[in-house]
Amino acid sequence: MIVSNLVLTAPLKGWIAPLEETPDAVFAERMLGDGLAIDPLDSTLHAPCDGAVVSVHRARHAVTLRATNGAEILMHVGLETVALNGEGFEVLVEEGQTVKAGDRLIRFDLDLLAQRARSLITPVVITNLEAFRIVRRDQDREIGVGEFLMELAPIARATAVLAGAGDEVAREIVVPLIHGIHARPAARIADAVKAFSAEAALVIGARRANARSPVGLMSLAIRHGDTIGIVASGSDAQAAVAALAALIEGGMGEGAPVIAKALASSAPTAVAPAAPAQLPRDGVLKGVLAAPGLAIGKAVRLSTAEIAVREAGEGVAHEEAALARALEMVRARIGKAAETGDKARKAILAAHQAFLDDPELYAGAHRLIAEGKSAGYAWRQSVGGYVEALRALGDRRMAERVDDLIDLERQVLRALSGEEEAEAVLAPGSILLADELLPSQLMSADPAAVAGFATVRGGPTSHVAILAAAMGVPALVAVGDALSRLKDGTTLILDADSGTLRVAPDAKALEAAQTALAQRQQRKAAAKAAAHEPAVTRDGVRIEVFANTGSVADAQAAVANGAEGSGLLRTEFLFLDRETPPDEDEQARQYQAIAEALDGRPLIIRTLDVGGDKAAPYLPIPAEENPALGLRGVRVSLWRPHLLKAQLRAILRVEPRGQCKIMVPMVASLDELRAVRAVLEEAKRELGITEPVELGVMIETPAAAVTADLLAAEADFLSIGTNDLTQYVLAMDRGNPELAAGIDALHPAVLRMIDQTCRGAARHHRWVGVCGGLASDLDATPILLGLGVTELSTTASIAPEVKARVRTISLEACRALAARALDQTSPDAVRALVQTHMNAPHGA
């Protein structure tokens, strides 16, 4: 097909400027493409040609069109306007919409931008320069909407990029990685291509990045389900493409337990909410939970002093050698740090190591050194360009990796200067405050002195948040600019669980927090001492308290903490982070070992629960627009029944018979339960088993809750998974930090679903358990019992406290409390109601 030249007309009235005069390295250095810039004299952005709207940035300040000949044109209104979060912008089109030249795209408040933005200058950039080149462009003058701006000509070779033109080998694949190609997958791809001499790249649309460059790969913002090209040229190009395709299509273990626990979900990162410059009147700042816990301490502000670098170099050889020494010094330091610590810490440091070895970062610095710049200036500019590029993507998860790049920039600049980062002298009980805490800062801090930390910005899936959770350090992120007003030495109460930071608490609040901490410690000690006693209410009702498990070690911890069994064995630990599924024999050995670790106590085994935020490499689930509503849980098992049957046979082989019960996740209809039971009965016949095997369902969908009476007619028991049930009932992604404060399983709507489940089960005399996060919430214990729950499966560590709580309450009082809770209007009101009851004479 012959592609003709394309003429672009001015999308704005204004003054034309060369792109290199744009005061932003991302555009000036053409990192996003080539084009022109317009200093606007009007407030409406128009389409420069016929085409379709490819994307509209979430902050509404930028739009990308794809012309009918395939050219992609990015128009970015103003500089650093992303920080306005859409204020002052009105988008007049939608993604996917077809437009004609001259159609209005975005309307903006020119006066507001003049006051708040870094610059009004608006780059108009061709982002797929592999496919098109600018053959003619207008010069420095005032231009009106619809007047000639530039002309593009197609590059013949570009149309063959994915067809294997010349000696280039190419292959298209669909990306199965649940979180897309972020830091860790990018690092693994860059590492894998080192084994080949071929030059390789990933291509999405007409954008392309060197496969040896983790930062370049991240800048493509490749997401789950995207179709991408892998291209390579050289003597071993075919092998390189095959290896990269196998690596990516294999899933790289994305969604493995360690990652799922560390990230909590596939959540996007938090952007600091708009916060007042002044402290709230009540002295309570709110943020997003990054790591749980309660701490009382003194504020210690961590500031990262600007590292001065000279621009002029002392000769190319001198500066190249200096940069090489600095990189090697930091590389050695990271390698040594990775020798200790948990898996999460090592994974983060491995990503840092890959960034340090990134050839594109080095090449950018090398080009500037060749132009006479110093090593420090060159490194800062090279890293800074990618920092801005990642921030400009509009992908919050990618933007969160900016901290890692800034961290490495500082480490290398320190190595160049010969200065060590000044370490804060921390007294015990220090609560660290920072704009954004860098991973290296937290790793180098004395863990015995750090009581917690809070940051102005950042997100709950940042590397520093992962480290905090692994270290057991309570942490809040995205607290807002008011945090910057706090002075060193200010007394703070950091309650990460409730997302609050109380500043300069009065004597009463401080005493209450100290009492809460002391009581928590005393309560834990007393509960631990009585952990192996049964959980019986004051009026003599026996409640089973089990523990959730995922390994033999978890089962041993459950027993040590007095759990009476395992109410949920997450079998995903066997299926994730590997290239092939476990066979029946391997599963049987693992389940048997866990059953033996429980020493005869009941074991409820959940069948495979993958999909959504948990990906199994050998199960390339087709791309889904909303994975949370797609192939998940039982749907995957019925999609691949041979895996289900092998798992059921493995469970049935566990001795002694009867210790294991089977539970099916994400059930939404009775037909799904019947289909699983049919496979179970077939497996029993094959193994010659005639005695009954209990088969229950998890109540995680509103559909299951409202039809609990129908399910209970054929299921042997019901177990409520409150984590998923809550997000589906409230229509809130539990991985979205901007919604974190509203996602509470004690919401009356969720409680009403639990109530309906218990009522439906009671009609058929089936027992109901809770194995989701709400079972580990002490506030929820009396309400759950009052609604009719008779089994709680908690985290192992809190099982003693849940048993202790059960012993302090009566079922009759719990029923009255639960009835009142159903009529409350918010989770906060429910929690206040519980506290009032528990603090009343004789408790609940």
ZAMARGU-4260 file (C-alpha; in steps of 0.2 Angstrom, whole numbers, plus 5000, padded with zeros to 4 digits):
<rodrens>
0) 5000/5000/5000 | 5007/5017/4995 | 5005/5030/5010 | 5005/5048/5004 | 5012/5063/5012
5) 5002/5071/5026 | 5000/5090/5029 | 4996/5095/5047 | 4988/5111/5051 | 4990/5122/5066
10) 4980/5116/5081 | 4981/5132/5090 | 4982/5151/5086 | 4999/5157/5092 | 5018/5159/5089
15) 5028/5144/5081 | 5044/5140/5090 | 5057/5126/5086 | 5055/5111/5097 | 5073/5113/5104
20) 5067/5130/5112 | 5055/5121/5123 | 5061/5122/5141 | 5059/5104/5144 | 5072/5091/5140
25) 5059/5077/5136 | 5053/5088/5121 | 5069/5098/5118 | 5079/5083/5116 | 5066/5074/5105
30) 5064/5060/5117 | 5045/5058/5113 | 5048/5063/5094 | 5050/5077/5082 | 5039/5092/5078
35) 5036/5110/5083 | 5029/5120/5097 | 5016/5134/5098 | 5015/5147/5111 | 4996/5149/5112
40) 4986/5165/5110 | 4969/5156/5111 | 4962/5143/5122 | 4955/5129/5111 | 4966/5115/5104
45) 4960/5108/5087 | 4963/5093/5076 | 4978/5096/5064 | 4971/5082/5052 | 4958/5069/5050
50) 4961/5054/5061 | 4956/5045/5077 | 4959/5050/5095 | 4971/5037/5102 | 4972/5043/5119
55) 4967/5057/5131 | 4979/5059/5146 | 4970/5057/5163 | 4975/5075/5167 | 4966/5081/5151
60) 4981/5091/5146 | 4987/5080/5131 | 4979/5071/5117 | 4986/5059/5104 | 4978/5057/5087
65) 4982/5044/5074 | 4980/5051/5056 | 4972/5041/5042 | 4989/5037/5036 | 4996/5030/5052
70) 5005/5045/5059 | 5003/5048/5077 | 5003/5066/5083 | 5004/5071/5102 | 4998/5088/5107
75) 5003/5093/5125 | 4995/5109/5131 | 5008/5118/5142 | 5022/5111/5152 | 5021/5102/5169
80) 5002/5104/5167 | 5000/5086/5172 | 5001/5093/5190 | 4985/5102/5188 | 4976/5085/5188
85) 4964/5091/5175 | 4960/5108/5183 | 4957/5121/5169 | 4954/5108/5155 | 4939/5102/5147
90) 4940/5088/5135 | 4929/5088/5120 | 4932/5071/5112 | 4933/5053/5118 | 4946/5040/5115
95) 4942/5030/5099 | 4932/5045/5092 | 4935/5050/5073 | 4938/5068/5070 | 4941/5079/5055
100) 4954/5093/5053 | 4949/5108/5063 | 4938/5099/5076 | 4939/5105/5093 | 4949/5093/5105
105) 4952/5102/5121 | 4947/5119/5129 | 4958/5126/5142 | 4958/5141/5154 | 4973/5151/5147
110) 4973/5163/5162 | 4974/5149/5174 | 4988/5140/5165 | 4998/5156/5164 | 4997/5157/5183
115) 5000/5139/5187 | 5009/5130/5173 | 5028/5131/5170 | 5025/5137/5153 | 5011/5139/5140
120) 5021/5132/5126 | 5012/5118/5118 | 5023/5104/5109 | 5015/5096/5093 | 5026/5080/5091
125) 5026/5066/5079 | 5029/5051/5090 | 5032/5037/5077 | 5047/5044/5068 | 5052/5026/5063
130) 5037/5027/5051 | 5037/5046/5046 | 5049/5060/5044 | 5046/5079/5043 | 5050/5085/5026
135) 5044/5103/5028 | 5039/5114/5043 | 5034/5132/5046 | 5046/5144/5053 | 5046/5156/5067
140) 5030/5167/5065 | 5012/5169/5072 | 5000/5156/5065 | 4982/5154/5065 | 4971/5138/5067
145) 4970/5128/5051 | 4986/5136/5043 | 5000/5125/5037 | 5011/5118/5051 | 5021/5104/5044
150) 5022/5090/5031 | 5026/5072/5034 | 5032/5059/5022 | 5031/5040/5026 | 5047/5030/5028
155) 5046/5015/5017 | 5055/5003/5028 | 5044/5007/5043 | 5029/4997/5035 | 5040/4982/5036
160) 5045/4983/5054 | 5034/4969/5060 | 5035/4959/5044 | 5054/4955/5045 | 5061/4967/5032
165) 5079/4964/5027 | 5088/4954/5040 | 5076/4959/5053 | 5067/4945/5062 | 5050/4949/5070
170) 5036/4942/5079 | 5020/4948/5087 | 5014/4942/5104 | 5000/4947/5117 | 5007/4952/5133
175) 5000/4941/5147 | 5009/4950/5162 | 4996/4956/5173 | 5005/4972/5178 | 5012/4975/5160
180) 5031/4978/5157 | 5036/4988/5173 | 5053/4988/5182 | 5056/4970/5186 | 5050/4962/5169
185) 5060/4976/5160 | 5075/4971/5170 | 5073/4953/5165 | 5071/4957/5147 | 5086/4967/5147
190) 5096/4953/5156 | 5089/4940/5144 | 5095/4949/5128 | 5113/4950/5135 | 5115/4932/5130
195) 5113/4937/5111 | 5124/4947/5099 | 5108/4953/5090 | 5101/4970/5092 | 5083/4968/5098
200) 5069/4980/5102 | 5051/4979/5107 | 5038/4989/5097 | 5020/4994/5101 | 5011/5004/5088
205) 5025/5013/5080 | 5035/5016/5096 | 5050/5006/5098 | 5063/5004/5113 | 5080/4995/5114
210) 5077/4978/5123 | 5093/4981/5132 | 5086/4997/5140 | 5075/4993/5155 | 5070/5012/5156
215) 5067/5013/5138 | 5055/4997/5139 | 5046/5005/5154 | 5043/5021/5144 | 5033/5011/5131
220) 5020/5009/5145 | 5016/4992/5139 | 5000/4985/5148 | 4992/4968/5151 | 4984/4962/5134
225) 4994/4974/5123 | 4999/4967/5106 | 5018/4970/5104 | 5031/4966/5091 | 5048/4959/5095
230) 5061/4963/5082 | 5079/4959/5081 | 5093/4959/5068 | 5110/4950/5068 | 5117/4933/5067
235) 5107/4926/5081 | 5091/4937/5079 | 5080/4922/5077 | 5085/4914/5093 | 5084/4931/5102
240) 5066/4934/5096 | 5061/4917/5101 | 5069/4918/5119 | 5061/4935/5122 | 5044/4929/5116
245) 5046/4914/5127 | 5051/4925/5142 | 5037/4937/5140 | 5023/4924/5136 | 5029/4914/5150
250) 5023/4927/5162 | 5039/4929/5172 | 5031/4924/5187 | 5020/4940/5188 | 5007/4938/5201
255) 5018/4925/5212 | 5014/4925/5230 | 5029/4936/5235 | 5024/4949/5222 | 5006/4948/5227
260) 5010/4950/5245 | 5022/4964/5242 | 5011/4974/5230 | 4995/4969/5239 | 4987/4969/5221
265) 4990/4976/5204 | 4986/4993/5211 | 4991/5009/5202 | 5002/5020/5212 | 4995/5034/5222
270) 4996/5052/5217 | 4997/5064/5232 | 4980/5071/5235 | 4977/5089/5235 | 4980/5095/5252
275) 4979/5111/5261 | 4995/5121/5264 | 4990/5123/5282 | 4987/5109/5295 | 4969/5104/5297
280) 4961/5111/5313 | 4960/5094/5322 | 4979/5091/5318 | 4975/5075/5309 | 4982/5072/5292
285) 4976/5058/5281 | 4986/5047/5269 | 4986/5030/5260 | 4991/5014/5270 | 5008/5008/5264
290) 5012/4997/5278 | 5001/4993/5293 | 5004/4997/5312 | 5003/5010/5325 | 5017/5021/5331
295) 5021/5035/5343 | 5036/5045/5340 | 5045/5061/5335 | 5046/5069/5318 | 5062/5068/5309
300) 5063/5076/5292 | 5073/5069/5279 | 5079/5081/5266 | 5089/5077/5251 | 5101/5091/5248
305) 5104/5096/5230 | 5120/5089/5223 | 5130/5102/5214 | 5138/5097/5197 | 5148/5107/5185
310) 5142/5108/5167 | 5159/5109/5159 | 5170/5093/5158 | 5188/5091/5159 | 5190/5081/5144
315) 5181/5066/5137 | 5193/5053/5143 | 5193/5060/5160 | 5174/5061/5162 | 5171/5044/5154
320) 5183/5036/5166 | 5175/5045/5181 | 5158/5040/5176 | 5164/5022/5174 | 5172/5022/5191
325) 5156/5029/5199 | 5145/5017/5191 | 5156/5002/5196 | 5156/5009/5214 | 5137/5010/5215
330) 5135/4993/5206 | 5147/4985/5220 | 5137/4993/5234 | 5120/4987/5227 | 5127/4969/5225
335) 5133/4969/5243 | 5116/4976/5249 | 5108/4962/5240 | 5117/4948/5249 | 5106/4950/5264
340) 5087/4953/5267 | 5071/4946/5261 | 5065/4942/5243 | 5056/4958/5241 | 5072/4968/5245
345) 5083/4958/5233 | 5070/4960/5219 | 5071/4979/5221 | 5089/4979/5221 | 5090/4968/5206
350) 5079/4981/5197 | 5091/4995/5203 | 5106/4985/5196 | 5097/4983/5179 | 5094/5002/5178
355) 5112/5005/5182 | 5117/4994/5168 | 5104/5002/5156 | 5113/5006/5139 | 5102/5020/5135
360) 5105/5029/5151 | 5124/5027/5148 | 5122/5032/5130 | 5113/5048/5134 | 5127/5052/5146
365) 5141/5047/5134 | 5133/5059/5121 | 5134/5074/5132 | 5152/5070/5138 | 5157/5069/5120
370) 5150/5087/5119 | 5161/5093/5133 | 5150/5091/5148 | 5155/5084/5164 | 5151/5066/5170
375) 5139/5072/5183 | 5130/5084/5172 | 5129/5071/5159 | 5122/5058/5171 | 5109/5070/5178
380) 5103/5075/5161 | 5102/5058/5155 | 5092/5051/5170 | 5082/5067/5171 | 5076/5065/5153
385) 5069/5048/5157 | 5061/5054/5174 | 5051/5067/5165 | 5047/5054/5151 | 5040/5042/5163
390) 5030/5055/5173 | 5023/5061/5156 | 5016/5044/5152 | 5000/5046/5163 | 5003/5029/5169
395) 5004/5030/5188 | 5012/5013/5190 | 5026/5018/5179 | 5028/5035/5186 | 5031/5027/5203
400) 5047/5020/5197 | 5054/5038/5196 | 5059/5036/5214 | 5071/5022/5209 | 5079/5032/5195
405) 5081/5048/5206 | 5089/5036/5219 | 5101/5030/5207 | 5105/5047/5200 | 5110/5053/5218
410) 5120/5038/5222 | 5130/5040/5206 | 5133/5058/5209 | 5138/5055/5226 | 5151/5042/5220
415) 5157/5055/5207 | 5159/5069/5220 | 5167/5057/5233 | 5154/5062/5246 | 5144/5050/5256
420) 5126/5054/5259 | 5124/5062/5276 | 5115/5049/5287 | 5102/5056/5299 | 5106/5052/5317
425) 5090/5043/5323 | 5084/5042/5340 | 5073/5027/5345 | 5055/5031/5340 | 5059/5042/5325
430) 5045/5044/5313 | 5053/5049/5296 | 5045/5063/5286 | 5050/5066/5268 | 5043/5072/5251
435) 5047/5055/5244 | 5057/5043/5253 | 5070/5034/5243 | 5073/5015/5244 | 5091/5017/5248
440) 5087/5029/5262 | 5075/5017/5271 | 5087/5002/5268 | 5102/5012/5276 | 5091/5018/5291
445) 5093/5010/5308 | 5078/4998/5309 | 5078/4999/5328 | 5076/5018/5328 | 5063/5019/5314
450) 5045/5019/5322 | 5037/5023/5305 | 5037/5035/5291 | 5025/5046/5281 | 5028/5055/5264
455) 5020/5069/5255 | 5019/5059/5239 | 5022/5041/5233 | 5011/5026/5232 | 5007/5010/5241
460) 5015/4999/5227 | 5032/5009/5227 | 5047/5000/5231 | 5049/5010/5248 | 5032/5004/5253
465) 5036/4986/5249 | 5052/4988/5260 | 5042/4995/5274 | 5029/4981/5274 | 5044/4968/5274
470) 5052/4977/5288 | 5036/4979/5299 | 5037/4998/5299 | 5020/5007/5299 | 5019/5019/5284
475) 5008/5031/5276 | 5011/5039/5258 | 5002/5052/5248 | 4998/5063/5264 | 4999/5079/5255
480) 5009/5095/5255 | 5003/5099/5273 | 5016/5086/5279 | 5029/5098/5273 | 5025/5110/5287
485) 5029/5099/5301 | 5044/5103/5311 | 5058/5091/5318 | 5054/5085/5335 | 5035/5086/5333
490) 5026/5072/5343 | 5016/5061/5331 | 5004/5047/5332 | 5005/5037/5316 | 4990/5025/5314
495) 4993/5017/5297 | 4978/5006/5299 | 4966/5020/5299 | 4977/5031/5287 | 4979/5045/5299
500) 4994/5055/5306 | 4990/5065/5322 | 5001/5080/5324 | 5006/5087/5341 | 4992/5077/5350
505) 4986/5084/5367 | 4989/5074/5383 | 4972/5065/5381 | 4976/5059/5363 | 4993/5054/5368
510) 4988/5045/5383 | 4975/5036/5373 | 4987/5031/5360 | 5000/5025/5373 | 4986/5015/5382
515) 4981/5008/5365 | 4999/5002/5362 | 5001/4995/5379 | 4985/4987/5379 | 4989/4979/5362
520) 5005/4972/5369 | 4996/4966/5385 | 4982/4959/5375 | 4993/4950/5363 | 5003/4943/5377
525) 4988/4937/5387 | 4980/4930/5371 | 4996/4921/5366 | 4996/4913/5383 | 4979/4906/5381
530) 4980/4903/5362 | 4977/4884/5364 | 4961/4886/5374 | 4945/4884/5364 | 4935/4899/5359
535) 4919/4899/5368 | 4907/4914/5371 | 4902/4919/5388 | 4885/4910/5385 | 4894/4894/5380
540) 4894/4894/5361 | 4909/4886/5353 | 4917/4896/5339 | 4930/4888/5328 | 4945/4899/5325
545) 4956/4893/5310 | 4970/4901/5301 | 4974/4904/5282 | 4989/4895/5276 | 4999/4894/5260
550) 5013/4883/5265 | 5020/4870/5278 | 5028/4885/5287 | 5011/4893/5288 | 5003/4878/5294
555) 5016/4876/5308 | 5013/4894/5313 | 4995/4891/5313 | 4997/4877/5326 | 5009/4887/5336
560) 4996/4901/5337 | 4982/4890/5343 | 4972/4889/5327 | 4961/4874/5327 | 4964/4870/5308
565) 4966/4879/5292 | 4950/4887/5285 | 4959/4892/5269 | 4974/4884/5260 | 4979/4895/5246
570) 4985/4882/5233 | 4991/4896/5221 | 5008/4894/5230 | 5010/4878/5220 | 5005/4885/5203
575) 5013/4902/5202 | 5031/4907/5198 | 5034/4892/5187 | 5034/4888/5169 | 5023/4872/5170
580) 5009/4867/5182 | 5012/4855/5196 | 5007/4837/5192 | 4995/4827/5203 | 5010/4818/5213
585) 5018/4835/5217 | 5002/4842/5223 | 4998/4827/5233 | 5015/4827/5242 | 5013/4846/5246
590) 4995/4844/5253 | 5000/4829/5263 | 5014/4838/5271 | 5003/4853/5276 | 4990/4841/5283
595) 5003/4832/5293 | 5010/4849/5299 | 4992/4853/5306 | 4993/4836/5316 | 4976/4830/5311
600) 4967/4847/5312 | 4954/4851/5298 | 4961/4857/5282 | 4950/4867/5269 | 4959/4867/5253
605) 4954/4880/5240 | 4955/4875/5222 | 4966/4885/5210 | 4962/4904/5211 | 4971/4913/5197
610) 4967/4926/5186 | 4964/4945/5190 | 4980/4950/5199 | 4987/4932/5200 | 4994/4926/5184
615) 5001/4908/5181 | 5014/4909/5167 | 5008/4893/5158 | 4990/4899/5158 | 4990/4914/5145
620) 4973/4920/5149 | 4967/4930/5134 | 4968/4949/5135 | 4953/4956/5145 | 4948/4974/5147
625) 4943/4971/5165 | 4953/4956/5172 | 4944/4957/5189 | 4928/4953/5180 | 4935/4940/5168
630) 4943/4923/5169 | 4945/4921/5188 | 4944/4907/5201 | 4932/4893/5196 | 4930/4900/5179
635) 4948/4896/5175 | 4946/4879/5183 | 4931/4875/5172 | 4941/4883/5157 | 4955/4870/5160
640) 4946/4855/5168 | 4961/4844/5166 | 4970/4855/5179 | 4955/4855/5191 | 4954/4836/5190
645) 4972/4833/5194 | 4970/4845/5209 | 4955/4836/5215 | 4963/4819/5214 | 4978/4826/5223
650) 4967/4832/5237 | 4958/4816/5238 | 4974/4806/5241 | 4978/4815/5257 | 4978/4804/5272
655) 4969/4802/5284 | 4953/4803/5273 | 4941/4816/5280 | 4954/4828/5286 | 4952/4839/5270
660) 4937/4848/5264 | 4937/4856/5247 | 4932/4874/5243 | 4928/4883/5226 | 4933/4901/5223
665) 4923/4915/5214 | 4907/4905/5212 | 4893/4915/5204 | 4880/4902/5200 | 4874/4885/5205
670) 4879/4878/5188 | 4898/4881/5192 | 4896/4871/5209 | 4888/4857/5200 | 4901/4857/5186
675) 4915/4855/5200 | 4905/4842/5209 | 4904/4832/5193 | 4923/4832/5191 | 4925/4828/5210
680) 4913/4813/5208 | 4923/4807/5193 | 4939/4808/5202 | 4932/4799/5217 | 4926/4784/5206
685) 4944/4783/5198 | 4952/4782/5215 | 4939/4770/5222 | 4933/4782/5236 | 4915/4780/5241
690) 4914/4790/5257 | 4907/4808/5256 | 4919/4822/5253 | 4913/4840/5259 | 4913/4853/5245
695) 4910/4871/5249 | 4909/4887/5240 | 4917/4904/5243 | 4905/4919/5244 | 4915/4932/5235
700) 4902/4939/5222 | 4886/4948/5225 | 4878/4935/5215 | 4883/4921/5227 | 4878/4931/5242
705) 4860/4934/5236 | 4858/4916/5230 | 4866/4909/5245 | 4850/4899/5249 | 4851/4891/5232
710) 4870/4887/5234 | 4868/4880/5251 | 4855/4868/5245 | 4869/4858/5237 | 4885/4865/5245
715) 4891/4857/5261 | 4897/4874/5268 | 4899/4892/5263 | 4915/4903/5267 | 4914/4921/5264
720) 4929/4930/5255 | 4927/4947/5261 | 4941/4955/5251 | 4933/4952/5234 | 4916/4953/5241
725) 4919/4971/5247 | 4926/4977/5231 | 4912/4970/5220 | 4898/4976/5232 | 4906/4993/5233
730) 4912/4994/5215 | 4929/4999/5221 | 4945/4992/5216 | 4953/4987/5232 | 4970/4990/5224
735) 4967/5008/5220 | 4975/5019/5233 | 4963/5034/5229 | 4949/5023/5235 | 4958/5015/5249
740) 4949/5025/5263 | 4932/5020/5257 | 4936/5001/5255 | 4930/4994/5272 | 4922/4977/5274
745) 4912/4984/5289 | 4902/4994/5276 | 4883/4991/5280 | 4881/4985/5262 | 4894/4972/5264
750) 4887/4967/5281 | 4870/4965/5273 | 4877/4953/5260 | 4885/4943/5274 | 4868/4943/5283
755) 4859/4937/5268 | 4872/4923/5266 | 4870/4917/5283 | 4851/4917/5282 | 4852/4907/5266
760) 4864/4895/5273 | 4853/4893/5289 | 4838/4887/5278 | 4848/4871/5274 | 4857/4870/5290
765) 4874/4874/5283 | 4888/4882/5293 | 4896/4898/5287 | 4914/4904/5289 | 4924/4919/5285
770) 4941/4917/5278 | 4944/4935/5271 | 4952/4950/5279 | 4937/4954/5290 | 4940/4938/5300
775) 4956/4946/5306 | 4948/4962/5311 | 4944/4962/5330 | 4930/4975/5327 | 4921/4963/5316
780) 4921/4948/5327 | 4905/4952/5337 | 4896/4957/5322 | 4901/4942/5312 | 4895/4930/5326
785) 4879/4940/5328 | 4875/4938/5309 | 4877/4919/5311 | 4895/4915/5307 | 4902/4900/5317
790) 4920/4899/5309 | 4933/4912/5307 | 4949/4909/5297 | 4962/4923/5301 | 4980/4926/5299
795) 4990/4915/5310 | 4997/4929/5321 | 4981/4936/5326 | 4972/4920/5329 | 4975/4921/5348
800) 4968/4938/5349 | 4952/4933/5340 | 4950/4918/5351 | 4952/4930/5366 | 4939/4942/5359
805) 4927/4928/5357 | 4928/4923/5375 | 4923/4941/5381 | 4907/4942/5372 | 4890/4934/5372
810) 4880/4928/5357 | 4864/4936/5362 | 4873/4953/5364 | 4881/4950/5347 | 4865/4947/5338
815) 4858/4964/5345 | 4874/4973/5340 | 4873/4965/5322 | 4855/4970/5320 | 4860/4988/5324
820) 4875/4988/5313 | 4865/4983/5298 | 4855/5000/5300 | 4871/5011/5301 | 4875/5022/5286
825) 4894/5020/5285 | 4909/5009/5291 | 4914/5022/5303 | 4897/5022/5311 | 4898/5003/5313
830) 4916/5004/5321 | 4910/5017/5333 | 4895/5006/5337 | 4907/4992/5341 | 4918/5002/5352
835) 4904/5008/5362 | 4898/4991/5365 | 4915/4984/5369 | 4918/4998/5381 | 4902/4996/5390
840) 4901/4986/5406 | 4902/4968/5402 | 4907/4971/5385 | 4896/4964/5371
</rodrens>
